[in-house]
Amino acid sequence: MKNILPILLIFIIFGCSKTAEIEQETPLKIWFNQPTTKWDEGLPIGNGSLGSMIYGTPTKEIICLNEETIWSGKKWYNDKKDGNKALGEIRQLLFDGEYVEAEKVVAEKLLAKRLPSGTNANQMLGNLFIENSDLDSLLNYKRELDLNHSIVTTSFQKNGITYKNEYFSSFPDKVMVFKYSADKDSSVSFSAGVKRTENTKIELAENVIKFSEHVGDGIGVKFYAIIHFETKGGKLEVKDGKLVISEADEVIIRVTAVSDYRTDSPKTLCQQNLDHALSLNYNELKEKHIADYRSLFKRVDFHISDNDGLDLPTNQRLKKVKNGGFDNYLTQLQYQFGRYLLISSSRPGTLPANLQGIWVNGLTPPWNSDYHININVQMNYWMSEMTNLSECHEPFLEYIGNLREMGRITAKETYGCSGFVAHHTSDIWHNTFGFGRARYGMWPMGAAWCCQHLYTHFEYTEDKEYLKNYAYPVMKEAAQFFVDFMVIDPKTGQLLSGPSVSPENSFLDKNGEMATISMGSTMDREIIFELFQNCISAADILGIDIDFKNTLQSKMQQMPPLKIGSDGRLMEWVEEFKEENEGHRHISHLYALHPSNQISKTKTPELFEAAKKTIEHRLANGGGHTGWSRAWIINFWARLLEPQKAHENIVALQQKSTLPNLLDKHPPFQIDGNFGLVSGVTEMLMQSHEGEIFVLPALPKEWANGSIKGIVARKGFEVDIEWKEGKLQSLVVRSKLGNNLQVRYGKTLKSFDTKVGEVLKFNNQLLKL
């Protein structure tokens, strides 16, 4: 007995400490006290590939099922051949100021027709209906998404019985799992059926629903899906095209789905995934899912509120903000929701998150739910490295390289250039041709902007093998296109790209007519300049390609500088045109401020002030009216070191562009605003784009006390920051790569040598502890 007591004491102490640790974890729940009938007010689950939107209606639960590769369409070799033969004519018209005429030639010679909506589109897998008409007039209804554990739960009471439904999507076991239970035996009854299209083949057996289809009326992927029902007690039978379960103690549903996008045998692989999931019981599946998810999610902790969020349903909390208040807990929740969404829609081996992540409703979602590469997909990933989700960046990095096959054809066929190119929109087939109207289609900068992410990943990881074998070859090939594509302006002798646009914006020509096409738009110059600079830096690091590096340096010296207009704003085009829409949602010419780092207070103070005036002018004229645009503005103000203006736009995003479940709306729902908010908030608290860790560069007065732990800076530093009464309290920096540390707080800048794995602790004056 004497030997056992100390062990028991240790166990009790350890158990209490673990309990305390769990109790200290801030609840992060999006919750409601009523169900919804609207898809975009549901609660999303996902594992990067398989996802669902949960409505939470007990009488007729709709579970909108998604699988990332369910797409209509195919590779379309729709490039305009011999477009290069018209380039000379188009450029001459532009140099002569004949912008409207040039646009007509562009439309005829360079741009393909826009495909009908839904032709190349992400589609839902199908709708699963779980119905029980007796489950009405309920008490204590609640539905919630627990961000700490990645589980959706619906609970309610009827006739003294408490019902509980749980939903999650497991990355390690490639299955979605739903559990229906009650606290009284023989109380779970419902019918289950699937609907998709008239072409869907549906098979019902004793305990499964199998369904398959060649989507897009035979032009798209072929998929196979299985929904398996495991019942404890009760009766299960097939009636009227549905599975009917009566008086069960509990029901566990497992969903697997595979298309032929990556395999020739989707049916076989789908069954294998289900067999594996059936070899594990519910608790095993749940525990593995939670452990996998938390290994990513719990890397970062963000705390700016002592509220636990349980006092008000999320929609009521949001409503109070819409009525003029602000809510730090809501911002804290929204920040972690963005990280949840990225983990749930972008994992190694999957496709990158598209315009709606992996969550689409129906067969023709807005903008095909495709990959808009003139900001939207890039915004999805600004947060990935800095919020310690580098692995979630991988699908996009892989996608960029996969654009090369089609991009080489577009470069050669349309422009007569080497290298590869992509325009404003792509899809899972990696189409790269320009199409549609000139104001959005005539923009050969998509691949070049994407390439920024390749180098950004290196800046955080310093993985030289990755840089040598993958990132640099892709960046180089994108740069080769522009070496061929740029031409000399006969008036100035400077190198300009074009024909091109400032994405989706228009200007007025000398006759007052609306025009879109020009030579040398500011954003073109900024993207090409950064691409060339990143290639030069990579060549230096790797000690290769001296001749190509010298070529790029020569080209950069011939490119025009960024210009400030007569009104003090950064010019959007190479000439000082009047904007057709002064409050346009795209603020493309500030790419140099963010996400690039060509404009800063220390390096370019005049351009820095011009950027401020540019944003102020846009907002004064109605800018920021879409969710993603408002999110970009938060990032701009963070870079401009304007904490109050950044915070004002966080509140504006919540007031004007946030759905009750905190999904971002363009409108309609578009996921980039969720992700852009996360990067903006992070940059308000820490920036690292100028070779130093800048601590609390834009801390608003509303966040007087708080902390953020686990965020990541370039050069491989993991950072914890705590502040009180608006001032730094403590700083912890973990050196993962052993680089020299430059750290700034206010006007204080200090330098420290570090070793791999070293943990450096500082007080509020940056003195080491």
N, C-alpha and C positions, 0 to 999 in steps of 0.2 A: 504493500500500500504506500509506503514512504517513497518508493521509486516512481509510482504512478502519479502522485500528486503534482510534482513539478511539471510532468508532461501535460497533465490536464490543465495546469495553470498557463503553460505556454500556449496550448491549444485555445484556451478561452481568450487570452490576450490577443493572439493572432486573429481569432475569429472576430473579436470586437473591433480590431483595427481594420479588418476587411469590411466589416459592416459599416464602420465609420466612413471608409473610403467610398463605399457605394452610396451612402447617405449624402456625402458631400458632392456627388456628381449632379450637376445642375440638370433638372428635367428639361428636355428639348422635345416638346410635343406640339405638333399641329393638330388641334382637336376641335370638335364641333359637338353640339348637343342635338343635331338633327342630320338626317341623311341628305343626299342631293340627287337630283334627277339630271344634273348637268355634268357631262364628261369632264370639262375643264375645271370643275370644282371637286373632282374626286381626289383620292390619295394614291400617289404613284409608288410602285415597288419595282425593282429591277436588279439584274445581276450583270449588266453590260450587254447582254444578249436577249434574255427573256424578261419581259416586263408586263405589268398590268396597271390599269387604273381602276381603283376600287370605289364604287359609288356608295356602298353601305346602306342599301335599302332592303330591310328584312323581308318585306312581302315579295319583292322582285329585285333581287340583287343582280346588278349588271357588272360583270367583270370584263372589261375590255382588254383582251389579250394581245400582246405584241411580241414579235420576234424580229430582231434587227434587220434580217436579210429579206423580209417580205416586201419585195419591190416588183413593180411592173417595169416593162421596157427592157432594153438591152444596150449593148454598145452601138452607138449610132455614129458612123463615119460620115458626118454631115459637114465636113470642112469645105469652105469655098475654095475650090482649086484655082490656082493661078491668080489669087488675089494680089500677089506681089506685083503683077503687071499693072495694077491700078494704083499702087502706092505712090508713084511719082506724081500722077495727076492729082491725087487727093492731097498730098502734102503741098503741092504748089498752090492749090486753091486755098488751103489753110494759111500759108505764108502770105497770100494776097488778101486775106481777110474775107474770103468768100466761104464763110462757115456753113451756111445753109446749103449751098450747092455741094460742098464737100460731103455733107451728111447724106445727101441723096446718092452719091457715088458709093459711099461706105455701105449703105443699106443694100445696094445692088451687088457690089463686088466682094464685100468682106464678110457680111453677116448672113447666117442661115435663118430660115424662118423659125419662129418659136414653135415648139411642139405643143399640141393641145394639152391643156391641163390634165394631169393624171396619166400622161403617156409614160413618163419615167417618174414614178412616185412611190414613196414609202407607204405601205398600207398596213392596216391592222391585221392581225392573225385571225381574229374573229371575236364575237361576243359570247361569253358564257353566261347563261341565265340560271340563277338559283332562286326558285320561287316557292313561297309558302303563304298563301293568302290569309292564313290565320294569324300571322305575325303583324297585326296592326294594333293600334291603341296601346302603345308600349309605355313603360315607365323607365326612367333613368337611362335613356338612350345616350350613348356616347360612341363616337368614332374618332380614332386618333392614329397619327403616324408618329412613332417613337424614333427619333433620329439617332438616339444613342444605341439602338439595337436593330434598326432597319426592319421594323415589324409594324404592320397596320393591324389594328384591332377594332372590332365593332362589338359592343356589349349593350345589353338591354334586358328588361324584365317583362314577363307576361305571365299572369296567373300564378304569381309567386315563384316562378322559375327564372333563374338567371342564365341567359344565353351568352356565349362568347365565341366570336369568330376571329381567327388569326390568319394573316397572310404574309408570306415572305418569298423572295426569289434568291435562290442559293447559287453563288458563283462556284464554289468548290464541287457541288454535285449536279450542276447544270439542270436544275429543276425548279419550278415554282410549286409551293406547297401552301395549301389552305386547310385549316382545321375548323370544323364546326362542332361545338360541344355545348353542354348544359350541365347545371349542377344537380339535375335529377335524371336518372336513367330513363331511357325510352322516350326522350323528349325531342329528338332531332328528326325532323321530317321535311323533305322538300323534293321538288322535281328539278332536273337539270337537263339543259339542252344547249346546243350551239347553233348560231346563225352566222353566215358570212355572205355568200352570193348564191345565185341559182346554179352556178357551176360547181359549187363545193360538194364533194362526195363525202357523205357522213355515214359512218357505220356505228351502230350501237350493239354492244354485247352485254353480258351479264353485269359487268362492273367497269366498263370502259366506253368512252366516246372517242372514236378515231375519225379524223377528218383530214382531207387533202384537197389540193387544187393546183392547177397550173394557172397562176394569177395573170391578170391583165389580158383575159381572153386568149391565153396561150402565148402571150409575149411578155415573159417575165420569169420569175423563179417557179420551181415546183416545190411544194412543201408537204410535209407530213407531220401531223400532230396527234398526240394521245393525251386524253384526260382520264386518269385512273382514280376510281373511288374505292377506298378501303373503309369498310364499315365495321363498327363494333356493336353487335347486337342488331336488332331490327330486321327489316325485310328490304330487299332490293330487287326491282323488276323493271322491264322495259314496257312502257305504255305510251301509245300515241306519239312516237318519235322522241320520247324523253326517257331518261332514267328516273325512276321514282323510288325514293328511299323513305321508309316508314318506320317510325318509332325506334330509331337507332340511339345508342348511347353517345356515340360520336362518329364523325365522318372525316377522313383525311383524304384530301384531293391532291394528286400529283400531276403536274402538267409539263410535258416535254414537247419540243417542236424543233424541227430541222428542215432547212431547205437545201436545194442542190447548188447553192452558191459556192460552197466549199467542198462538197462531196457528191459523188455520183450515186450514193446510196442513202438518201435522207431517211427512208423508212427504216432501214437497218440500224442506222445510228440513233434514230429517235427511240427505237425499242431498246437498244443497249443502254441509253441514258436512263430510260424508265426502269429497266431491270436493276441497274445500279441503285437508283433511288429507292426501289422497293426492298433492297437488301439492308436498308437503314430504317430504324423506327423514327417516329416523329421527333422525339427528343434529340436523337442523334443528328438528324438533319438540321434541326433548329440550332443546336449548340455549335455545330460546325459553321453554319451560316453566320451566326453572331460573332464567333471568334474571327472568322475571315474578315467580316465587315469592320469590326472594331480595330483590327490591326492597321487599317487605313484611317478610319474616321477619328479615332482617339489620339492621333498624332498631334492634333491641334485643339487647344482649348481657348475659347474666347469668352471673356466675361466683362460686361459693362453694365450689368443689372443684378440686383439682389432678388428680383422677382423670380419665382419659380415657374411662372407662366400658367399656373393651374387656377388662377382666380377668374379668368375670362376665356371663353372660347376664342379661337384665333380670329374668326370673322368679326367678332365684336371688338376685339383688340384693334384690328385693322380699321374698323369703322371709326373708332375714336381718333385715330390718326387722320383719317380722311376728313374728319370734322374740325381739324385744326391743331391737334396735339402732336406730341412725339412720344415714342415708346422705345426705350433702349432694349428692353427684353425682345421686342419684335425684331429689331435690327440684329440682335444677337442670334435669334432663331433663324432669321432669313439668311444670315451669313452661313450658318451651319447647314441649312437646307440646301444652299448652293453646292456645298461640298458633298452632301448626301446625293444630290442629283448627278454629280459627275461620277462618283463612285458607282452609282446605279446604272449609268448609261455608257461608260467608257472604261473597259478593263482590258488588260493585255490579251490579245487574240481576238478582240471584237472589232467592229467598225467604230469609227469616231462618232461622237454624239452629233446628230444633225440638228435641223432647226427646232425640232421638238424632242431632242434627246433620243429616246427610243419609244416615246409614247405618242401614238397617233390614233385618231378616231376615224373609222370609215375607210374609204378607198381613194378619196381625192382630198387629202389634207391641204391646208393653205401652203402655197408655193411648193407643192409636192413634198413638203417636209424634206427638202433636199439639202445639199451643201452649198450655201451661198458663201463664196470665198472672196467677197469684197468687203467683209468685216465679220459676218455673223459666226462662221465656224471658228475663225481666229479668236473672237471674244470668248467662245466656249472654253478656250484653253489658256487664257491669260493667267488664270488662277492656279493652274495645275502645279507648276514647280514651286511657287511661293507658299502654297498652303500644304506642302508636304505630300502631294499626290502625283509624284513624278511618273509612277507606273501608269496612271490614268492618262497621261500625255501620249503614251506609246501608240495607241491606235491612230491618232492624228499624224504623228511623225511617220508612221508606216504608210498612211494614206498618201502623203505628199509624194513619196517616192513612186508610188503606184500611178501617179498622174503622168509619169514620163512616157509610157508607151504611146498613149493617145496624144500627149502634148508634143512629142517629136513630129508626129504626123501633121498636127495643126501648124506648128512652126514652119515646116517645110512647104506644105500644100498652100496655106493661106498667105504666108509672109515671105517665103523663100529664104528663111533663116535657119541656122543651126540651133542646137539646144532644144529646150522644150518650153512650152507656154500654155497657160490656161486662162480662161476668162472669168466671168463673174459667178458662174454657177457650174456645179458638177453634181455627181450622184455616185451610187455604188459601182457604176460601170466606168467611172473615171473619164467621162466625156469632157472635152476641153475646148470645143469650138465655140466661137462667138455667135450669138443668135439674138433674135428679137430686135427691139428698138435700140437705136444707137446710144441713148442716154444711159443705158445700163450695159448693153451688150458689147459696145466698142471699148473694151477695157482689158487689154492683154497683160494685166498685172497680178492676176490671182495666184499663180504659182510662185511668183517672186515674193509676194507678201507671206504666203505660207512658209516659205523658206526661212523667214525670221525665226520661226519656232524651232527649226533644226538647230540653229546656232544658240538660241536661248537655252535649250536643253543642255547643250555643252557647257554654257556659262555656269550652270548650276552643278553639273556633275563632273565636268572636266574629264570625261571619258574619251581618251584619245583614240582608242580603237573604234569607237562609234563615229568619231569625227572623221577618221581616215577612211573607214570602209563604207560609210553610209552618208553621213551628213554632208561632208565636203563634196563628194561626187555629185550629189543632187543639187547643191547650191551652185556648183560650178556650171552644171548644165543649164540651169536657169539663167545664170549670168551670161553664158555664151549667146543666148538668144538676144539679149539687149546690146551686146557688143556689135551684133549684126544689125539690129533693128534701129538703133539711134542714128540720126543724121544731123548734119550741120545746118544751123539756121543761117540762110544767106545774108541776113541783116546784121546779126551779132557775132557770127562765127562760133556760137556755142552749140554743144551737142544737145539735141532734144529727142525725146521719144514722141511717137505719134504716127498715125492718128490715135487719139485716146480721149478719155473723158475724166472729169473729176466725179467719181461714182454717183450717178443718178441725179446730178445737179445740172443746172442750165444757166446760161448767161445771155445777155442781150448784146447783139452785134451793133455796128455803127449805124445801122438802119432801124434799130429798135426791135429787130426780129429775134425770137428765141432761138438759141443755138446751143449745141452740146459738145461738139467735136472741136478739139484744138490740138496744137502741138505744145508739148512740154508743160502739161498741167503740174501744179506743185506736188501733188501726191505722187505722180509718176517719178518725179525727180527724187523725192524723199525715199521711196521704196527702192529704186535702183541704186541710189547712193549707199543705202544701208546694205543691200545685197552685195554690192562690190566690196564694201568695207569688211563685211563678215568673211567673204571669200579671201581677201588679203590677209586678215587676221588668222584664218585657219591655215592658209598656206605657210605663213610664218611659223605657227605653232608646229606644224608637221614637217617643216623644212623642205617643201616641195614646190613645184610649179612656179619658178621664178619668172619665166617669160610671161605666163598668163597673169601673174600678179602685177608685173610692170605694165601690161596692157590695160588692166583695170585702173591702175593708178593714173595712167595717162588720160583715160576716158573721164575719170572723176574730175581732173583738173580742168577739163573742157566743159563740164556741166555748169549751168547757171546757179548762182547762189539763191538762197531763199530771200524773198523780197518783201518789204513792208510798203503798203499802199499809202496814198496821200492822207487817208483817214486814220493811219496808225495801225491798221489791221494787217495780218499776214495775208498776202495775195494768194488767191486760190488758183489762178492761172498765170501764165508767164506774162500776160498783159493785164492791166487793171480794168477788167470787165465789171459791169454792174450785174449782180446776181438777179436771176429771174425770180427766185424765192429766197429771200433773205433769212428765213427761219428754217432752212432745209434741215432734215433729220441727219443727213450725212455731214460730218465736219471733217472731211477727208484730208484737207491741207494741214490739219494739226496732227497728222500721223507722226511728224518729226518730234512732237512733244510726247505723245503716247500713242501707240506702244513703243515707238522708237525713243532714242535718247539724244537726238540731235539738237534739241532746244532745252536749255536749262538756265537757271538763274545765274550760275557761276560762269558757264561757258559762253552763253549768248544772251546777255541781259536785255538787249534791245528786242530780240526776237521773243524773248520770254514775256515782255510787256505787250508785244503785238499779239501774242497768243491769248493773253487775258482779254484784250479788247475784242478779239475775234469771237470768243465764247460769249462775252457779254452782249455783243451785237446779235448773235444768233438767238440767244435766250430772249432778248428784248423783242425779237420779231417772231416769237412762237416756237423756237427750236426746242428740242428735247421732248417732243410730243409722242414719241414711241418709247417703249420700255428699254430697248437696247441702246437707243440714242441717249436717253437719260443716264443709263449706266455708264456709258462712255464719258459723259460729262463729269460724273463723279471721279473717274480716273484722271481726267484733265485737271480738275481743281486740286486733287491730291498732288499731282506733279507741280502745280503752280503754287503749292504751299499755302492754300487758302482753306483752312479747316472749316470755317463757318459756311462757306459756299458749297463745299463738298457735302456737308451735313444737310444743308437746305435741299440739295438735290437727292439725297437719300430719302428724305421725307417726301419730296415731290414724286419720287419713284413709287413709294408706298401709297401715296394719295391717288395717283393718276394711272398707274400702270401695273398694279398688283391685284391679282384675283384673290378671292377669300381664302384659298388654300396656299397662298403665297407664290403661286406660279406667276411668271412675268407675262404681260400681254403686250403685243405690238400695238394695237390688238389685231387678231386674236392671240392665243397663247403662242409664245415663242421663247425658247429656253435661254437664249443668249443673255437677256437682261438679268436672269438669276445669276449667271456666272460672272457677268461684268460687275455686278454689285460686290461680289466677293473680292475680286481683284482690287476694286476701288477702295473698299474698307481696309484691306491689307496694306495698300500703299499709303493710306492715311496714317498708319501706325509704324510702317517700316518700308524704306526704299533702299535698293542696292544697285541701281542701274548706272551709277557714276563711279563705281569701283570702291565704294565705301558703304557701310551700313549706317543709314541715316535713321535714327531712332525718334519716333513720334514727330515726324515732319509736319503733320497736319492734324493735330489732335483738337477736336472741337470742344467747346466749353461744356456741352451736354454730356460728354463722356468724362466727367471729372475724375472718376475713380474706375480702375479696371485693370485688366491684364490680358495678354495674349501669349500663348505658349506653343512652341513647336513650329512656328513659321520658318521659312527658309530664305536665305539670302544667296546671291551669286557667290561663287568661289567656295561653296560647300560649307556654309555656316547655318546652324540651326539656332533660332533665337527665341528667348523668353523675355517679355517686357512686362513690368508692373509699374503702375503710376497711381499717384494719389493727389487730389486737389489740383489736377492738371499738370503735375510735374513728375518727371521720372523718379521712381522709387528704387527700382533695382533692375539689373540687366544680366542675363545669363546667355553666354554664347558657347555653343559646342562646335568645335572644329572637326569636321568630318574628313577634310583633305589636308590639313596642316598648312594652309596658306597664311600669308601675312594678313592681319586683320586691321582694317581701317574703320574706326567707328566714330560717328558724329552724333552729338546731342546739342541742339542749339548752335552756338558758335564754337563749341569745344570739339576738336578733332584729335583723336589719339591713334597711335599705331602700336601694334603688338605682334611679335612673331608667335606662331602657334605650332603645336605638334598634333599629329593625327590623333583624334579621340580626346584631346584636351578640352576641359570645361573651364571657361573663364567667367568669373563673377565680378560685377561692378556695382558701385553705389551710384547715387544720383549725380555725382561729379565725374563719372567714368574713372574712378579710382578702383584698382583691382582689390578685391577682398581676399 
